[in-house]
Amino acid sequence: MDTSSEREKAIALLQKYKAGLCTPEEIARIRQWYDSFDDLSSGQNIADARMAADEAAHKTLIKLFGENKEEQTRDKKGGIVYTLLRIAACLIVGCTLYFMAGKFKKTQPSEITYSKYSTRKGERREIRLSDGSIIVLNAASTIQIASDFGIEKRNVLLQGEAFFEVSKDKTRPFIIKTGKIQTRVVGTSFNINAYADEKSVSVAVSTGKVQVEKEDVKGKTLIGRDLTHNHMLVYDIKKDTYRQMLTDADLLSAWRTNKLVFNNASMAKIARTLERSYNIPVVLTGKPYKQGLYTVTFDNYPLDKLLPLLANLTGITYEFKMEQLIINVQHCK
């Protein structure tokens, strides 16, 4: 049989297979090529796999077209076998790509990586995700988005504080991990505060429903089921306890409009918030006469306007020294 005749038979058979017009017998013959890859091991690299594939295709095409002469199977570039292999590679890719993709996906799974978005002290940032969800990061915060986000789940990692507006999708839950706490939703808006230097993690719901779980070596424990509007869960990290309460969720997330909201906050907590919000080191000095807790809202004040109000409320004194804010709490009310 001459070269042109063999080429024509190869092209005809492979084109029929690609178009879905092969007979059962012809399909079986073509599938021999695919089945010949079963001996590829998961440990092979791409170069090894390609060599094995060429060898398998080489042997199978000989069977398909009746060529069994040793000298013809070893033709160099321009020979019969070389030509048939190149024709096969061009024509069969469209109809067998999903077979090969499935095979290599099982043996060589992709590693999950994360894209990181951060804010500095004194900075806020809005992030729009591929599913239409919106995340607003507060100062000194980081969000990490998994590379498989949106395939089966929508997983993110949070350090710091963020407000979430999650697009509804019941088939792909949106999961936020903050240390031991995992917040799961399908479509809602809520605020999470999870700074590493704070003693607790809080989840406050603005709209929809939120589920909160605690994860440790024993597994996952549901600690907040179907939290709804103005419900907040607070998890105490050190004590490993949690509580639920009513709150004003919109007020708690008012930092998005440059408001500072304190609810039964200690001076230590107020100092940490001032440092993050105004990007200035804050140092507390003195032993307080009284350990007070303060509830107050500051509406978009510059620091030099806020501090006199805070001093009047709490009894602190303060000064700026060496690019630091020094707050003396000795006379706190």
C-alpha positions in Angstrom: 0.0 0.0 0.0 1.5 3.4 -1.0 2.0 6.4 1.3 -0.8 8.5 -0.1 -3.3 5.7 0.3 -2.4 5.2 3.9 -2.5 8.9 4.6 -6.0 9.1 3.0 -7.3 6.2 5.1 -5.9 7.8 8.3 -7.4 11.1 7.5 -10.8 9.6 6.6 -11.0 7.4 9.7 -10.0 10.2 12.1 -12.3 12.8 10.5 -15.2 10.3 10.8 -14.4 9.8 14.4 -14.2 13.5 15.1 -17.6 14.1 13.3 -19.2 11.2 15.2 -19.9 9.1 12.1 -17.8 6.0 12.8 -19.2 2.6 13.0 -19.0 0.7 16.3 -16.1 -1.3 14.9 -14.2 1.8 13.8 -14.8 3.5 17.2 -13.4 0.4 18.9 -10.3 0.6 16.7 -9.8 4.3 17.4 -10.4 3.8 21.2 -7.4 1.4 21.1 -5.3 4.5 20.8 -6.9 6.0 23.9 -6.8 2.8 25.9 -3.1 2.5 25.1 -2.4 5.3 27.6 -3.5 3.2 30.6 0.0 2.4 31.5 1.0 6.0 32.0 1.8 6.5 35.7 1.0 9.5 37.8 4.7 10.0 38.6 5.6 10.6 34.9 6.5 14.1 33.9 5.2 15.7 30.8 8.2 14.7 28.6 7.9 11.1 29.7 4.2 11.1 29.1 4.7 12.6 25.6 7.2 9.9 24.7 4.9 7.1 26.0 2.0 8.7 24.0 4.1 8.7 20.8 5.1 5.1 21.3 1.5 4.0 22.0 0.2 5.9 18.9 3.0 4.4 16.8 2.1 0.9 17.7 -1.7 1.4 17.5 -1.5 3.0 14.0 0.5 0.1 12.8 -2.4 -2.2 13.9 -5.0 0.1 12.4 -3.5 0.2 9.0 -1.9 -3.2 8.8 1.8 -2.1 8.6 4.1 -4.4 10.4 7.4 -4.1 8.6 10.2 -3.3 11.0 12.0 -1.0 8.6 8.9 1.0 7.9 8.0 1.5 11.6 11.4 3.1 12.1 11.3 5.6 9.3 12.8 9.0 10.1 11.1 12.4 9.5 9.2 12.3 6.2 8.4 8.6 6.4 5.1 6.8 6.6 4.8 6.4 10.3 6.1 9.9 11.1 3.5 11.3 8.7 0.6 9.3 10.2 1.6 10.3 13.7 1.5 14.0 12.8 -1.8 13.6 11.1 -3.2 11.8 14.1 -1.9 14.5 16.4 -3.6 17.2 14.4 -6.9 15.6 13.8 -7.6 13.6 16.9 -7.0 16.4 19.4 -10.5 17.8 19.0 -12.2 14.5 19.8 -9.9 13.1 22.5 -8.9 16.2 24.4 -11.5 15.6 27.0 -10.3 12.0 27.5 -6.7 13.1 28.1 -7.7 16.1 30.2 -9.7 13.8 32.4 -6.8 11.3 32.7 -4.2 13.9 33.6 -6.5 15.8 35.9 -6.9 12.7 38.0 -3.2 11.9 38.1 -1.9 15.5 38.3 -4.4 17.7 40.3 -3.7 21.4 40.4 -2.4 22.9 43.6 -4.7 25.4 45.3 -3.0 28.8 45.5 -4.3 32.1 46.9 -4.4 35.7 45.5 -3.8 38.2 48.3 -5.2 41.7 48.8 -4.1 43.9 51.7 -4.6 47.3 53.1 -2.1 49.4 55.1 -2.9 51.2 58.3 -5.1 54.2 57.5 -6.3 52.6 54.2 -9.5 50.9 53.0 -10.1 49.0 49.8 -13.0 47.6 47.8 -12.6 44.3 45.9 -15.0 42.9 43.4 -14.9 39.1 42.9 -15.6 37.0 39.8 -19.0 35.9 41.1 -20.2 39.6 41.6 -19.6 39.6 45.4 -18.0 42.7 46.9 -15.6 42.8 49.8 -14.6 46.1 51.6 -11.4 45.7 53.6 -10.9 47.9 56.6 -7.4 49.2 57.6 -4.5 46.8 58.2 -6.5 43.8 56.8 -5.8 41.0 54.3 -8.1 38.8 52.2 -6.9 35.8 50.3 -8.9 34.3 47.4 -8.5 30.6 46.5 -7.5 29.8 43.0 -10.5 27.4 42.7 -12.9 30.1 43.9 -16.3 29.6 42.2 -15.8 26.1 40.9 -17.5 24.2 43.7 -17.1 26.5 46.7 -16.2 30.2 47.2 -13.4 30.1 49.8 -11.6 33.1 51.2 -9.3 33.7 54.1 -9.6 36.9 56.2 -7.2 38.6 58.7 -8.5 41.9 60.0 -11.9 43.3 59.3 -14.1 43.3 56.2 -17.7 43.9 55.1 -19.1 41.3 52.7 -21.9 41.6 50.1 -22.1 38.1 48.8 -23.9 37.3 45.5 -26.5 34.6 46.0 -25.7 31.1 44.8 -27.1 28.2 46.7 -25.0 25.7 44.8 -21.7 27.2 45.8 -21.5 28.3 49.4 -19.3 31.3 50.3 -16.9 30.4 53.1 -14.8 32.9 55.1 -12.1 31.4 57.3 -10.7 33.5 60.2 -8.6 31.3 62.4 -10.8 28.7 64.1 -14.0 30.5 63.0 -15.6 29.7 59.7 -18.5 31.8 58.4 -20.7 30.1 55.7 -23.3 31.9 53.6 -25.0 31.6 50.2 -26.0 35.2 49.6 -26.1 37.9 52.3 -24.2 41.0 53.7 -22.4 41.1 57.0 -19.3 42.4 58.9 -16.5 40.3 60.3 -13.9 41.6 62.7 -11.0 39.3 63.2 -7.8 41.3 64.0 -5.0 39.2 65.3 -4.3 41.6 68.2 -7.9 41.5 69.4 -9.3 39.0 72.0 -12.4 38.0 70.0 -13.8 37.4 66.5 -17.3 38.9 65.8 -19.8 38.4 63.0 -22.6 40.9 62.6 -25.4 40.3 60.0 -26.9 43.1 58.0 -29.1 41.1 55.6 -29.9 37.5 54.9 -28.8 34.5 57.0 -25.3 33.5 58.2 -24.0 30.3 59.7 -20.9 30.3 61.9 -18.8 27.2 62.8 -15.8 26.6 65.0 -13.2 24.3 63.7 -10.5 22.5 65.8 -8.8 19.1 66.2 -12.2 17.6 67.1 -13.8 18.8 63.9 -16.4 21.5 63.2 -19.0 22.7 65.7 -22.0 24.8 64.7 -22.0 27.8 67.1 -24.3 30.1 65.1 -27.3 28.8 63.1 -29.2 31.1 60.8 -28.0 34.5 62.3 -30.2 37.2 60.7 -30.4 41.0 60.6 -28.8 42.8 63.6 -27.7 39.5 65.2 -24.1 39.2 66.2 -22.0 36.3 67.3 -18.8 37.0 69.4 -16.2 34.3 69.9 -13.7 34.7 72.7 -10.4 33.3 71.5 -8.7 32.8 74.8 -11.7 31.4 76.7 -13.0 29.4 73.7 -16.5 30.6 74.4 -19.1 32.4 72.4 -22.2 34.5 72.8 -25.0 35.9 70.6 -26.6 39.3 71.0 -28.6 41.9 69.2 -26.7 44.9 67.7 -26.9 47.6 65.1 -25.0 45.9 62.3 -25.1 48.9 60.0 -23.5 51.0 62.7 -20.8 48.4 63.4 -19.8 48.5 59.7 -20.0 52.4 59.5 -16.2 52.4 59.3 -16.8 52.1 55.5 -17.8 55.8 55.6 -15.0 56.8 58.0 -17.0 56.6 61.2 -15.4 55.1 64.3 -17.9 53.3 66.5 -17.0 52.1 70.0 -19.4 49.9 72.0 -18.3 49.2 75.6 -14.7 49.5 74.5 -11.7 49.7 76.7 -9.0 52.4 76.3 -6.7 49.6 75.0 -9.1 48.7 72.3 -9.7 52.3 71.4 -6.0 52.9 71.1 -5.5 49.9 68.8 -8.4 51.2 66.6 -6.9 54.7 66.4 -3.5 53.2 65.4 -5.0 51.2 62.6 -7.4 54.0 61.4 -4.9 56.9 61.5 -1.7 55.1 60.8 0.2 56.4 63.8 1.8 54.4 66.7 -0.2 54.8 69.9 1.3 54.2 73.3 -0.6 53.9 76.5 1.0 55.1 79.7 0.0 55.4 83.3 -2.1 53.1 85.5 -5.8 53.8 85.1 -7.7 54.9 88.2 -10.7 53.1 86.8 -11.0 50.5 84.1 -13.8 52.2 82.1 -15.7 51.0 79.1 -16.8 53.6 76.6 -19.6 53.8 74.0 -19.2 56.6 71.5 -19.3 57.3 67.7 -16.9 59.7 65.9 -18.2 60.8 62.5 -15.3 61.2 60.1 -13.2 63.3 62.4 -9.5 64.1 61.7 -7.3 62.9 64.6 -6.6 66.4 66.0 -10.4 67.0 66.3 -11.2 63.6 67.7 -8.7 63.5 70.5 -10.1 66.5 72.5 -13.6 64.9 72.4 -12.1 61.6 73.5 -10.3 63.3 76.4 -13.4 65.0 77.5 -15.3 61.7 77.5 -12.7 59.5 79.2 -10.4 61.8 81.2 -7.2 60.9 79.2 -4.4 63.3 78.5 -2.3 63.0 75.4 0.7 64.4 73.4 2.5 63.8 70.2 6.1 62.8 70.6 8.6 61.2 68.3 5.9 60.6 65.7 3.9 58.7 68.2 0.6 59.5 70.0 1.2 59.1 73.8 -2.0 58.6 75.7 -2.0 58.8 79.5 -4.8 56.8 81.1 -4.1 57.6 84.7 -7.1 59.8 85.2 -9.6 57.8 83.1 -13.2 58.2 84.4 
